[in-house]
Amino acid sequence: KNKPPSIHVNFVVCSRATNETNVRIKLNEEIQKYKDILIIDCFENMNKGKTYDYFVHIAKNSSFLPDFVMKADDDSYIHLPNLEKRMLSFPKTGVYFGRPVTLGPFARPFHSGAGYILSYDLIKWISEDSFPKKEKVGAEDVQTAKWVRHSNLTKNYIKEVYEIYATPARGFADW
């Protein structure tokens, strides 16, 4: 309803998620109706490389080159108009945007898996460098932070403020 035209939204489903014919039929119906499901070659999982596979798929198969790519949990609430406004101020390279989280006094911060954005140059690097492929298993948000730190391309760590929520009650009164 509030999706700006400059933002493309896809729900990512792994092709090896199921062999059940009825599920595949329903997925195909959904794809035909809404055109918002992206099926990639992987097993359905959260912390065994699905995010890595998604980023690689975008880098190698996208029909257009996006400026930014977002990964969000399916239960996150994203205020797309606020997000679009905020993204207009982002530089086009070296961007790692999200809500910072730190676990423990000695842990390095990372952006919460509820939702974060990488500039396309980082997505391309993830798809081509051997480090992310070797480090794809583990908590996906922590692994993504490892990748972007290792890349030496990340110059713009941008903190999310009013764009992503875990529940709609947190900040959506202005909708």
VMD Tcl script that builds the backbone (N, CA, C; Angstrom):
set m [mol new atoms 525]
animate dup $m
set s [atomselect $m all]
$s set {name element resname resid chain x y z} {
  {N N LYS 1 A 0.822 -1.198 0.000}
  {CA C LYS 1 A 0.000 0.000 0.000}
  {C C LYS 1 A 0.862 1.257 0.000}
  {N N ASN 2 A 1.886 1.290 0.855}
  {CA C ASN 2 A 2.750 2.463 0.952}
  {C C ASN 2 A 4.094 2.260 0.290}
  {N N LYS 3 A 4.203 1.329 -0.649}
  {CA C LYS 3 A 5.490 1.032 -1.265}
  {C C LYS 3 A 5.808 2.065 -2.343}
  {N N PRO 4 A 6.899 2.816 -2.142}
  {CA C PRO 4 A 7.319 3.748 -3.191}
  {C C PRO 4 A 7.726 2.974 -4.449}
  {N N PRO 5 A 7.505 3.543 -5.631}
  {CA C PRO 5 A 7.827 2.833 -6.876}
  {C C PRO 5 A 9.316 2.543 -7.069}
  {N N SER 6 A 10.175 3.275 -6.398}
  {CA C SER 6 A 11.611 3.043 -6.566}
  {C C SER 6 A 12.121 1.858 -5.751}
  {N N ILE 7 A 11.267 1.279 -4.911}
  {CA C ILE 7 A 11.666 0.156 -4.074}
  {C C ILE 7 A 11.022 -1.122 -4.596}
  {N N HIS 8 A 11.848 -2.148 -4.817}
  {CA C HIS 8 A 11.369 -3.461 -5.252}
  {C C HIS 8 A 11.397 -4.390 -4.043}
  {N N VAL 9 A 10.312 -5.108 -3.813}
  {CA C VAL 9 A 10.216 -6.015 -2.671}
  {C C VAL 9 A 10.056 -7.434 -3.182}
  {N N ASN 10 A 10.872 -8.340 -2.647}
  {CA C ASN 10 A 10.757 -9.762 -2.971}
  {C C ASN 10 A 10.861 -10.585 -1.700}
  {N N PHE 11 A 10.062 -11.632 -1.637}
  {CA C PHE 11 A 10.185 -12.630 -0.592}
  {C C PHE 11 A 11.055 -13.735 -1.167}
  {N N VAL 12 A 12.110 -14.087 -0.454}
  {CA C VAL 12 A 13.083 -15.048 -0.963}
  {C C VAL 12 A 12.752 -16.446 -0.450}
  {N N VAL 13 A 12.591 -17.377 -1.390}
  {CA C VAL 13 A 12.285 -18.770 -1.078}
  {C C VAL 13 A 13.344 -19.636 -1.749}
  {N N CYS 14 A 13.810 -20.632 -1.024}
  {CA C CYS 14 A 14.811 -21.540 -1.588}
  {C C CYS 14 A 14.139 -22.592 -2.462}
  {N N SER 15 A 14.751 -22.880 -3.592}
  {CA C SER 15 A 14.176 -23.842 -4.540}
  {C C SER 15 A 14.127 -25.253 -3.976}
  {N N ARG 16 A 15.029 -25.542 -3.065}
  {CA C ARG 16 A 15.051 -26.878 -2.480}
  {C C ARG 16 A 14.311 -26.920 -1.147}
  {N N ALA 17 A 13.358 -26.001 -0.977}
  {CA C ALA 17 A 12.594 -25.927 0.271}
  {C C ALA 17 A 11.628 -27.096 0.402}
  {N N THR 18 A 11.066 -27.506 -0.700}
  {CA C THR 18 A 10.089 -28.586 -0.643}
  {C C THR 18 A 9.946 -29.240 -2.015}
  {N N ASN 19 A 9.620 -30.490 -1.996}
  {CA C ASN 19 A 9.305 -31.197 -3.238}
  {C C ASN 19 A 7.810 -31.459 -3.352}
  {N N GLU 20 A 7.041 -30.952 -2.395}
  {CA C GLU 20 A 5.605 -31.185 -2.409}
  {C C GLU 20 A 4.967 -30.411 -3.554}
  {N N THR 21 A 4.246 -31.119 -4.392}
  {CA C THR 21 A 3.631 -30.521 -5.570}
  {C C THR 21 A 2.655 -29.417 -5.195}
  {N N ASN 22 A 1.841 -29.636 -4.159}
  {CA C ASN 22 A 0.840 -28.619 -3.796}
  {C C ASN 22 A 1.494 -27.316 -3.332}
  {N N VAL 23 A 2.638 -27.403 -2.662}
  {CA C VAL 23 A 3.343 -26.196 -2.228}
  {C C VAL 23 A 3.912 -25.469 -3.438}
  {N N ARG 24 A 4.487 -26.204 -4.356}
  {CA C ARG 24 A 5.034 -25.581 -5.575}
  {C C ARG 24 A 3.934 -24.921 -6.409}
  {N N ILE 25 A 2.782 -25.554 -6.484}
  {CA C ILE 25 A 1.655 -24.971 -7.218}
  {C C ILE 25 A 1.230 -23.658 -6.566}
  {N N LYS 26 A 1.110 -23.654 -5.248}
  {CA C LYS 26 A 0.715 -22.439 -4.528}
  {C C LYS 26 A 1.770 -21.334 -4.693}
  {N N LEU 27 A 3.034 -21.697 -4.645}
  {CA C LEU 27 A 4.101 -20.714 -4.863}
  {C C LEU 27 A 3.999 -20.106 -6.259}
  {N N ASN 28 A 3.784 -20.940 -7.257}
  {CA C ASN 28 A 3.655 -20.434 -8.626}
  {C C ASN 28 A 2.442 -19.533 -8.783}
  {N N GLU 29 A 1.346 -19.866 -8.126}
  {CA C GLU 29 A 0.159 -19.005 -8.162}
  {C C GLU 29 A 0.477 -17.644 -7.540}
  {N N GLU 30 A 1.172 -17.666 -6.416}
  {CA C GLU 30 A 1.566 -16.432 -5.731}
  {C C GLU 30 A 2.492 -15.593 -6.613}
  {N N ILE 31 A 3.430 -16.243 -7.261}
  {CA C ILE 31 A 4.356 -15.539 -8.153}
  {C C ILE 31 A 3.591 -14.871 -9.295}
  {N N GLN 32 A 2.676 -15.603 -9.907}
  {CA C GLN 32 A 1.895 -15.055 -11.016}
  {C C GLN 32 A 1.027 -13.878 -10.570}
  {N N LYS 33 A 0.447 -13.992 -9.390}
  {CA C LYS 33 A -0.477 -12.957 -8.913}
  {C C LYS 33 A 0.240 -11.693 -8.459}
  {N N TYR 34 A 1.273 -11.835 -7.637}
  {CA C TYR 34 A 1.901 -10.671 -7.011}
  {C C TYR 34 A 3.287 -10.323 -7.554}
  {N N LYS 35 A 3.941 -11.276 -8.187}
  {CA C LYS 35 A 5.276 -11.066 -8.756}
  {C C LYS 35 A 6.270 -10.548 -7.706}
  {N N ASP 36 A 6.169 -11.101 -6.497}
  {CA C ASP 36 A 7.029 -10.629 -5.419}
  {C C ASP 36 A 7.801 -11.751 -4.716}
  {N N ILE 37 A 7.887 -12.909 -5.356}
  {CA C ILE 37 A 8.651 -14.010 -4.778}
  {C C ILE 37 A 9.853 -14.274 -5.668}
  {N N LEU 38 A 11.000 -14.372 -5.034}
  {CA C LEU 38 A 12.239 -14.677 -5.720}
  {C C LEU 38 A 12.683 -16.059 -5.261}
  {N N ILE 39 A 12.757 -17.003 -6.179}
  {CA C ILE 39 A 13.193 -18.359 -5.839}
  {C C ILE 39 A 14.662 -18.489 -6.214}
  {N N ILE 40 A 15.479 -18.855 -5.221}
  {CA C ILE 40 A 16.912 -19.009 -5.449}
  {C C ILE 40 A 17.316 -20.450 -5.171}
  {N N ASP 41 A 18.466 -20.833 -5.680}
  {CA C ASP 41 A 18.954 -22.203 -5.537}
  {C C ASP 41 A 19.630 -22.392 -4.188}
  {N N CYS 42 A 18.883 -22.914 -3.226}
  {CA C CYS 42 A 19.427 -23.195 -1.896}
  {C C CYS 42 A 18.429 -24.054 -1.130}
  {N N PHE 43 A 18.835 -24.491 0.043}
  {CA C PHE 43 A 17.925 -25.147 0.971}
  {C C PHE 43 A 17.393 -24.075 1.910}
  {N N GLU 44 A 16.126 -24.176 2.286}
  {CA C GLU 44 A 15.530 -23.197 3.187}
  {C C GLU 44 A 16.233 -23.287 4.542}
  {N N ASN 45 A 16.741 -22.172 5.017}
  {CA C ASN 45 A 17.470 -22.137 6.278}
  {C C ASN 45 A 17.616 -20.702 6.738}
  {N N MET 46 A 17.980 -20.521 7.987}
  {CA C MET 46 A 18.210 -19.172 8.478}
  {C C MET 46 A 19.702 -18.884 8.633}
  {N N ASN 47 A 20.433 -19.811 9.182}
  {CA C ASN 47 A 21.834 -19.545 9.527}
  {C C ASN 47 A 22.813 -20.493 8.856}
  {N N LYS 48 A 22.421 -21.054 7.715}
  {CA C LYS 48 A 23.316 -21.968 7.001}
  {C C LYS 48 A 23.637 -21.461 5.594}
  {N N GLY 49 A 23.510 -20.161 5.398}
  {CA C GLY 49 A 23.956 -19.586 4.140}
  {C C GLY 49 A 22.890 -19.015 3.232}
  {N N LYS 50 A 21.624 -18.984 3.650}
  {CA C LYS 50 A 20.583 -18.450 2.766}
  {C C LYS 50 A 20.844 -16.985 2.415}
  {N N THR 51 A 21.275 -16.193 3.392}
  {CA C THR 51 A 21.549 -14.777 3.118}
  {C C THR 51 A 22.695 -14.645 2.117}
  {N N TYR 52 A 23.739 -15.428 2.298}
  {CA C TYR 52 A 24.848 -15.436 1.340}
  {C C TYR 52 A 24.327 -15.821 -0.047}
  {N N ASP 53 A 23.542 -16.890 -0.127}
  {CA C ASP 53 A 23.003 -17.337 -1.418}
  {C C ASP 53 A 22.136 -16.257 -2.066}
  {N N TYR 54 A 21.362 -15.548 -1.261}
  {CA C TYR 54 A 20.525 -14.457 -1.761}
  {C C TYR 54 A 21.396 -13.349 -2.363}
  {N N PHE 55 A 22.427 -12.929 -1.627}
  {CA C PHE 55 A 23.297 -11.870 -2.135}
  {C C PHE 55 A 24.007 -12.296 -3.414}
  {N N VAL 56 A 24.479 -13.524 -3.458}
  {CA C VAL 56 A 25.145 -14.031 -4.671}
  {C C VAL 56 A 24.154 -14.055 -5.836}
  {N N HIS 57 A 22.938 -14.499 -5.574}
  {CA C HIS 57 A 21.927 -14.546 -6.631}
  {C C HIS 57 A 21.686 -13.138 -7.203}
  {N N ILE 58 A 21.540 -12.164 -6.329}
  {CA C ILE 58 A 21.307 -10.789 -6.796}
  {C C ILE 58 A 22.477 -10.311 -7.660}
  {N N ALA 59 A 23.691 -10.557 -7.212}
  {CA C ALA 59 A 24.875 -10.100 -7.957}
  {C C ALA 59 A 24.991 -10.773 -9.312}
  {N N LYS 60 A 24.612 -12.029 -9.410}
  {CA C LYS 60 A 24.831 -12.779 -10.652}
  {C C LYS 60 A 23.603 -12.882 -11.551}
  {N N ASN 61 A 22.411 -12.603 -11.028}
  {CA C ASN 61 A 21.196 -12.850 -11.806}
  {C C ASN 61 A 20.227 -11.688 -11.910}
  {N N SER 62 A 20.518 -10.579 -11.279}
  {CA C SER 62 A 19.566 -9.475 -11.288}
  {C C SER 62 A 19.428 -8.895 -12.693}
  {N N SER 63 A 18.193 -8.595 -13.077}
  {CA C SER 63 A 17.951 -8.016 -14.398}
  {C C SER 63 A 18.262 -6.519 -14.423}
  {N N PHE 64 A 18.487 -5.945 -13.255}
  {CA C PHE 64 A 18.907 -4.544 -13.157}
  {C C PHE 64 A 19.919 -4.447 -12.020}
  {N N LEU 65 A 20.713 -3.398 -12.022}
  {CA C LEU 65 A 21.697 -3.212 -10.963}
  {C C LEU 65 A 21.130 -2.267 -9.908}
  {N N PRO 66 A 20.770 -2.806 -8.766}
  {CA C PRO 66 A 20.228 -1.934 -7.715}
  {C C PRO 66 A 21.348 -1.133 -7.066}
  {N N ASP 67 A 21.010 0.011 -6.515}
  {CA C ASP 67 A 21.992 0.770 -5.747}
  {C C ASP 67 A 22.245 0.082 -4.404}
  {N N PHE 68 A 21.168 -0.488 -3.837}
  {CA C PHE 68 A 21.230 -1.105 -2.524}
  {C C PHE 68 A 20.415 -2.390 -2.514}
  {N N VAL 69 A 20.779 -3.293 -1.595}
  {CA C VAL 69 A 20.035 -4.544 -1.407}
  {C C VAL 69 A 19.761 -4.672 0.080}
  {N N MET 70 A 18.522 -4.981 0.400}
  {CA C MET 70 A 18.134 -5.146 1.801}
  {C C MET 70 A 17.819 -6.594 2.083}
  {N N LYS 71 A 18.209 -7.032 3.261}
  {CA C LYS 71 A 17.785 -8.322 3.797}
  {C C LYS 71 A 16.937 -7.995 5.013}
  {N N ALA 72 A 15.727 -8.536 5.079}
  {CA C ALA 72 A 14.853 -8.306 6.228}
  {C C ALA 72 A 14.173 -9.607 6.611}
  {N N ASP 73 A 13.897 -9.756 7.881}
  {CA C ASP 73 A 13.129 -10.902 8.346}
  {C C ASP 73 A 11.689 -10.763 7.866}
  {N N ASP 74 A 11.028 -11.899 7.671}
  {CA C ASP 74 A 9.644 -11.843 7.181}
  {C C ASP 74 A 8.665 -11.326 8.230}
  {N N ASP 75 A 9.095 -11.188 9.491}
  {CA C ASP 75 A 8.208 -10.640 10.516}
  {C C ASP 75 A 8.614 -9.221 10.933}
  {N N SER 76 A 9.444 -8.570 10.130}
  {CA C SER 76 A 9.814 -7.174 10.395}
  {C C SER 76 A 8.805 -6.250 9.737}
  {N N TYR 77 A 8.607 -5.114 10.338}
  {CA C TYR 77 A 7.740 -4.085 9.779}
  {C C TYR 77 A 8.648 -2.963 9.303}
  {N N ILE 78 A 8.569 -2.663 8.027}
  {CA C ILE 78 A 9.467 -1.675 7.438}
  {C C ILE 78 A 8.635 -0.515 6.909}
  {N N HIS 79 A 8.965 0.676 7.352}
  {CA C HIS 79 A 8.269 1.877 6.896}
  {C C HIS 79 A 8.950 2.314 5.602}
  {N N LEU 80 A 8.448 1.814 4.485}
  {CA C LEU 80 A 9.105 2.026 3.196}
  {C C LEU 80 A 9.229 3.494 2.799}
  {N N PRO 81 A 8.202 4.349 3.005}
  {CA C PRO 81 A 8.405 5.762 2.659}
  {C C PRO 81 A 9.536 6.415 3.465}
  {N N ASN 82 A 9.627 6.116 4.770}
  {CA C ASN 82 A 10.730 6.651 5.572}
  {C C ASN 82 A 12.069 6.101 5.084}
  {N N LEU 83 A 12.075 4.815 4.770}
  {CA C LEU 83 A 13.304 4.185 4.299}
  {C C LEU 83 A 13.764 4.811 2.985}
  {N N GLU 84 A 12.846 5.008 2.062}
  {CA C GLU 84 A 13.207 5.616 0.782}
  {C C GLU 84 A 13.790 7.020 0.991}
  {N N LYS 85 A 13.147 7.825 1.835}
  {CA C LYS 85 A 13.659 9.173 2.109}
  {C C LYS 85 A 15.068 9.120 2.675}
  {N N ARG 86 A 15.272 8.216 3.605}
  {CA C ARG 86 A 16.584 8.092 4.252}
  {C C ARG 86 A 17.647 7.662 3.245}
  {N N MET 87 A 17.287 6.715 2.382}
  {CA C MET 87 A 18.255 6.179 1.422}
  {C C MET 87 A 18.703 7.219 0.398}
  {N N LEU 88 A 17.888 8.220 0.159}
  {CA C LEU 88 A 18.278 9.273 -0.787}
  {C C LEU 88 A 19.534 10.005 -0.336}
  {N N SER 89 A 19.805 9.990 0.973}
  {CA C SER 89 A 20.991 10.672 1.488}
  {C C SER 89 A 22.220 9.760 1.535}
  {N N PHE 90 A 22.057 8.481 1.255}
  {CA C PHE 90 A 23.183 7.538 1.325}
  {C C PHE 90 A 24.143 7.745 0.161}
  {N N PRO 91 A 25.450 7.611 0.425}
  {CA C PRO 91 A 26.371 7.493 -0.703}
  {C C PRO 91 A 26.070 6.178 -1.439}
  {N N LYS 92 A 26.519 6.023 -2.642}
  {CA C LYS 92 A 26.180 4.829 -3.439}
  {C C LYS 92 A 27.110 3.648 -3.200}
  {N N THR 93 A 28.193 3.856 -2.467}
  {CA C THR 93 A 29.139 2.756 -2.235}
  {C C THR 93 A 29.515 2.682 -0.757}
  {N N GLY 94 A 29.949 1.499 -0.361}
  {CA C GLY 94 A 30.466 1.297 0.982}
  {C C GLY 94 A 29.455 1.436 2.094}
  {N N VAL 95 A 28.163 1.187 1.817}
  {CA C VAL 95 A 27.100 1.397 2.811}
  {C C VAL 95 A 26.705 0.096 3.503}
  {N N TYR 96 A 26.664 0.169 4.827}
  {CA C TYR 96 A 26.143 -0.896 5.692}
  {C C TYR 96 A 25.199 -0.206 6.673}
  {N N PHE 97 A 23.898 -0.345 6.425}
  {CA C PHE 97 A 22.857 0.380 7.157}
  {C C PHE 97 A 22.009 -0.588 7.968}
  {N N GLY 98 A 21.703 -0.242 9.204}
  {CA C GLY 98 A 20.814 -1.057 10.017}
  {C C GLY 98 A 20.821 -0.605 11.462}
  {N N ARG 99 A 20.209 -1.414 12.310}
  {CA C ARG 99 A 20.153 -1.124 13.746}
  {C C ARG 99 A 21.290 -1.844 14.447}
  {N N PRO 100 A 22.246 -1.087 15.010}
  {CA C PRO 100 A 23.395 -1.720 15.654}
  {C C PRO 100 A 23.007 -2.530 16.895}
  {N N VAL 101 A 23.653 -3.676 17.039}
  {CA C VAL 101 A 23.469 -4.559 18.185}
  {C C VAL 101 A 24.860 -4.988 18.645}
  {N N THR 102 A 25.055 -5.076 19.945}
  {CA C THR 102 A 26.291 -5.613 20.491}
  {C C THR 102 A 25.923 -6.646 21.534}
  {N N LEU 103 A 26.470 -7.833 21.423}
  {CA C LEU 103 A 26.219 -8.900 22.390}
  {C C LEU 103 A 27.459 -9.071 23.258}
  {N N GLY 104 A 27.385 -8.665 24.494}
  {CA C GLY 104 A 28.513 -8.819 25.399}
  {C C GLY 104 A 29.488 -7.669 25.308}
  {N N PRO 105 A 30.293 -7.485 26.349}
  {CA C PRO 105 A 31.184 -6.325 26.409}
  {C C PRO 105 A 32.333 -6.351 25.402}
  {N N PHE 106 A 32.693 -7.527 24.895}
  {CA C PHE 106 A 33.834 -7.605 23.982}
  {C C PHE 106 A 33.431 -7.929 22.544}
  {N N ALA 107 A 32.141 -8.061 22.316}
  {CA C ALA 107 A 31.668 -8.415 20.969}
  {C C ALA 107 A 31.712 -7.199 20.052}
  {N N ARG 108 A 31.946 -7.454 18.784}
  {CA C ARG 108 A 31.917 -6.377 17.795}
  {C C ARG 108 A 30.475 -6.125 17.397}
  {N N PRO 109 A 30.092 -4.869 17.210}
  {CA C PRO 109 A 28.704 -4.590 16.841}
  {C C PRO 109 A 28.376 -5.095 15.439}
  {N N PHE 110 A 27.098 -5.382 15.228}
  {CA C PHE 110 A 26.588 -5.789 13.928}
  {C C PHE 110 A 25.198 -5.203 13.791}
  {N N HIS 111 A 24.651 -5.209 12.584}
  {CA C HIS 111 A 23.292 -4.706 12.390}
  {C C HIS 111 A 22.313 -5.862 12.523}
  {N N SER 112 A 21.260 -5.624 13.279}
  {CA C SER 112 A 20.248 -6.632 13.570}
  {C C SER 112 A 19.690 -7.257 12.301}
  {N N GLY 113 A 19.487 -8.569 12.358}
  {CA C GLY 113 A 18.931 -9.299 11.228}
  {C C GLY 113 A 17.492 -8.951 10.914}
  {N N ALA 114 A 16.838 -8.160 11.769}
  {CA C ALA 114 A 15.473 -7.714 11.458}
  {C C ALA 114 A 15.459 -6.992 10.120}
  {N N GLY 115 A 16.570 -6.303 9.806}
  {CA C GLY 115 A 16.684 -5.644 8.516}
  {C C GLY 115 A 17.953 -4.820 8.422}
  {N N TYR 116 A 18.667 -4.994 7.330}
  {CA C TYR 116 A 19.846 -4.176 7.066}
  {C C TYR 116 A 20.022 -4.051 5.566}
  {N N ILE 117 A 20.777 -3.036 5.178}
  {CA C ILE 117 A 20.973 -2.712 3.760}
  {C C ILE 117 A 22.463 -2.647 3.463}
  {N N LEU 118 A 22.831 -3.202 2.317}
  {CA C LEU 118 A 24.203 -3.094 1.809}
  {C C LEU 118 A 24.164 -2.413 0.446}
  {N N SER 119 A 25.171 -1.601 0.182}
  {CA C SER 119 A 25.282 -1.032 -1.158}
  {C C SER 119 A 25.686 -2.146 -2.125}
  {N N TYR 120 A 25.388 -1.943 -3.391}
  {CA C TYR 120 A 25.609 -2.998 -4.389}
  {C C TYR 120 A 27.084 -3.398 -4.505}
  {N N ASP 121 A 28.005 -2.466 -4.292}
  {CA C ASP 121 A 29.423 -2.839 -4.382}
  {C C ASP 121 A 29.767 -3.910 -3.346}
  {N N LEU 122 A 29.154 -3.854 -2.171}
  {CA C LEU 122 A 29.379 -4.891 -1.156}
  {C C LEU 122 A 28.745 -6.214 -1.567}
  {N N ILE 123 A 27.560 -6.143 -2.149}
  {CA C ILE 123 A 26.887 -7.360 -2.628}
  {C C ILE 123 A 27.760 -8.040 -3.684}
  {N N LYS 124 A 28.274 -7.261 -4.605}
  {CA C LYS 124 A 29.141 -7.794 -5.667}
  {C C LYS 124 A 30.402 -8.431 -5.060}
  {N N TRP 125 A 31.020 -7.750 -4.096}
  {CA C TRP 125 A 32.215 -8.282 -3.444}
  {C C TRP 125 A 31.893 -9.604 -2.735}
  {N N ILE 126 A 30.770 -9.661 -2.026}
  {CA C ILE 126 A 30.364 -10.894 -1.332}
  {C C ILE 126 A 30.252 -12.047 -2.322}
  {N N SER 127 A 29.736 -11.769 -3.506}
  {CA C SER 127 A 29.542 -12.823 -4.512}
  {C C SER 127 A 30.849 -13.281 -5.149}
  {N N GLU 128 A 31.895 -12.472 -5.073}
  {CA C GLU 128 A 33.141 -12.788 -5.770}
  {C C GLU 128 A 34.300 -13.208 -4.862}
  {N N ASP 129 A 34.299 -12.777 -3.618}
  {CA C ASP 129 A 35.416 -13.058 -2.725}
  {C C ASP 129 A 35.215 -14.414 -2.032}
  {N N SER 130 A 36.307 -15.092 -1.719}
  {CA C SER 130 A 36.212 -16.416 -1.094}
  {C C SER 130 A 35.871 -16.344 0.397}
  {N N PHE 131 A 36.168 -15.224 1.057}
  {CA C PHE 131 A 35.933 -15.128 2.503}
  {C C PHE 131 A 34.462 -15.315 2.882}
  {N N PRO 132 A 33.516 -14.579 2.272}
  {CA C PRO 132 A 32.118 -14.775 2.661}
  {C C PRO 132 A 31.626 -16.212 2.426}
  {N N LYS 133 A 32.071 -16.823 1.342}
  {CA C LYS 133 A 31.646 -18.202 1.060}
  {C C LYS 133 A 32.124 -19.149 2.157}
  {N N LYS 134 A 33.350 -18.956 2.624}
  {CA C LYS 134 A 33.888 -19.799 3.700}
  {C C LYS 134 A 33.224 -19.485 5.039}
  {N N GLU 135 A 32.708 -18.267 5.193}
  {CA C GLU 135 A 32.136 -17.797 6.469}
  {C C GLU 135 A 30.624 -17.597 6.378}
  {N N LYS 136 A 29.930 -18.430 5.602}
  {CA C LYS 136 A 28.503 -18.192 5.418}
  {C C LYS 136 A 27.624 -18.853 6.476}
  {N N VAL 137 A 28.149 -19.804 7.238}
  {CA C VAL 137 A 27.358 -20.507 8.243}
  {C C VAL 137 A 27.511 -19.822 9.595}
  {N N GLY 138 A 26.397 -19.578 10.248}
  {CA C GLY 138 A 26.363 -18.905 11.541}
  {C C GLY 138 A 25.238 -17.893 11.531}
  {N N ALA 139 A 25.042 -17.214 12.627}
  {CA C ALA 139 A 23.975 -16.204 12.703}
  {C C ALA 139 A 24.155 -15.220 11.548}
  {N N GLU 140 A 23.155 -15.158 10.651}
  {CA C GLU 140 A 23.332 -14.441 9.388}
  {C C GLU 140 A 23.688 -12.976 9.578}
  {N N ASP 141 A 23.144 -12.324 10.599}
  {CA C ASP 141 A 23.476 -10.912 10.778}
  {C C ASP 141 A 24.913 -10.733 11.269}
  {N N VAL 142 A 25.368 -11.634 12.116}
  {CA C VAL 142 A 26.759 -11.588 12.589}
  {C C VAL 142 A 27.710 -11.915 11.447}
  {N N GLN 143 A 27.374 -12.915 10.631}
  {CA C GLN 143 A 28.227 -13.286 9.494}
  {C C GLN 143 A 28.317 -12.139 8.494}
  {N N THR 144 A 27.186 -11.494 8.208}
  {CA C THR 144 A 27.202 -10.369 7.271}
  {C C THR 144 A 28.123 -9.264 7.785}
  {N N ALA 145 A 28.079 -8.995 9.078}
  {CA C ALA 145 A 28.969 -7.977 9.653}
  {C C ALA 145 A 30.436 -8.370 9.472}
  {N N LYS 146 A 30.741 -9.667 9.655}
  {CA C LYS 146 A 32.123 -10.133 9.428}
  {C C LYS 146 A 32.541 -9.860 7.991}
  {N N TRP 147 A 31.634 -10.165 7.051}
  {CA C TRP 147 A 31.970 -9.974 5.636}
  {C C TRP 147 A 32.270 -8.517 5.336}
  {N N VAL 148 A 31.378 -7.629 5.765}
  {CA C VAL 148 A 31.561 -6.221 5.398}
  {C C VAL 148 A 32.786 -5.626 6.071}
  {N N ARG 149 A 33.122 -6.067 7.280}
  {CA C ARG 149 A 34.362 -5.594 7.920}
  {C C ARG 149 A 35.585 -6.108 7.160}
  {N N HIS 150 A 35.528 -7.355 6.729}
  {CA C HIS 150 A 36.654 -7.977 6.019}
  {C C HIS 150 A 36.872 -7.352 4.631}
  {N N SER 151 A 35.840 -6.827 4.047}
  {CA C SER 151 A 35.914 -6.346 2.660}
  {C C SER 151 A 36.805 -5.129 2.468}
  {N N ASN 152 A 36.970 -4.322 3.470}
  {CA C ASN 152 A 37.687 -3.044 3.356}
  {C C ASN 152 A 36.983 -2.069 2.413}
  {N N LEU 153 A 35.763 -2.378 2.010}
  {CA C LEU 153 A 34.987 -1.475 1.161}
  {C C LEU 153 A 33.998 -0.642 1.971}
  {N N THR 154 A 33.677 -1.115 3.174}
  {CA C THR 154 A 32.640 -0.472 3.969}
  {C C THR 154 A 33.188 0.794 4.614}
  {N N LYS 155 A 32.698 1.907 4.139}
  {CA C LYS 155 A 33.147 3.217 4.640}
  {C C LYS 155 A 32.022 3.964 5.351}
  {N N ASN 156 A 30.794 3.494 5.185}
  {CA C ASN 156 A 29.639 4.217 5.692}
  {C C ASN 156 A 28.758 3.289 6.529}
  {N N TYR 157 A 29.030 3.264 7.834}
  {CA C TYR 157 A 28.191 2.519 8.765}
  {C C TYR 157 A 27.083 3.475 9.184}
  {N N ILE 158 A 25.868 3.186 8.737}
  {CA C ILE 158 A 24.765 4.121 8.968}
  {C C ILE 158 A 23.750 3.465 9.902}
  {N N LYS 159 A 23.394 4.196 10.959}
  {CA C LYS 159 A 22.485 3.684 11.985}
  {C C LYS 159 A 21.032 3.912 11.584}
  {N N GLU 160 A 20.251 2.849 11.655}
  {CA C GLU 160 A 18.812 2.916 11.392}
  {C C GLU 160 A 18.136 3.617 12.564}
  {N N VAL 161 A 17.124 4.456 12.275}
  {CA C VAL 161 A 16.444 5.189 13.323}
  {C C VAL 161 A 14.944 4.892 13.339}
  {N N TYR 162 A 14.228 5.227 12.276}
  {CA C TYR 162 A 12.768 5.100 12.256}
  {C C TYR 162 A 12.252 4.352 11.032}
  {N N GLU 163 A 12.966 3.341 10.599}
  {CA C GLU 163 A 12.552 2.666 9.377}
  {C C GLU 163 A 12.152 1.209 9.575}
  {N N ILE 164 A 12.672 0.541 10.599}
  {CA C ILE 164 A 12.455 -0.899 10.780}
  {C C ILE 164 A 12.004 -1.157 12.211}
  {N N TYR 165 A 10.953 -1.962 12.373}
  {CA C TYR 165 A 10.415 -2.250 13.694}
  {C C TYR 165 A 10.156 -3.740 13.845}
  {N N ALA 166 A 10.290 -4.226 15.075}
  {CA C ALA 166 A 9.977 -5.624 15.353}
  {C C ALA 166 A 8.477 -5.831 15.506}
  {N N THR 167 A 7.771 -4.799 15.945}
  {CA C THR 167 A 6.306 -4.864 16.061}
  {C C THR 167 A 5.734 -3.560 15.536}
  {N N PRO 168 A 4.513 -3.588 14.992}
  {CA C PRO 168 A 3.953 -2.354 14.435}
  {C C PRO 168 A 3.648 -1.309 15.501}
  {N N ALA 169 A 3.521 -1.703 16.762}
  {CA C ALA 169 A 3.212 -0.740 17.829}
  {C C ALA 169 A 4.386 0.195 18.108}
  {N N ARG 170 A 5.596 -0.199 17.721}
  {CA C ARG 170 A 6.780 0.619 18.004}
  {C C ARG 170 A 7.028 1.632 16.893}
  {N N GLY 171 A 6.301 2.738 16.919}
  {CA C GLY 171 A 6.651 3.834 16.032}
  {C C GLY 171 A 5.781 4.024 14.812}
  {N N PHE 172 A 4.698 3.279 14.678}
  {CA C PHE 172 A 3.895 3.425 13.471}
  {C C PHE 172 A 2.704 4.352 13.641}
  {N N ALA 173 A 2.649 5.100 14.725}
  {CA C ALA 173 A 1.531 5.988 14.952}
  {C C ALA 173 A 1.425 7.059 13.866}
  {N N ASP 174 A 2.545 7.381 13.229}
  {CA C ASP 174 A 2.540 8.437 12.209}
  {C C ASP 174 A 2.151 7.952 10.824}
  {N N TRP 175 A 1.771 6.691 10.681}
  {CA C TRP 175 A 1.419 6.176 9.352}
  {C C TRP 175 A 0.134 6.744 8.931}
}
mol reanalyze $m
mol bondsrecalc $m
mol representation Tube
mol addrep $m
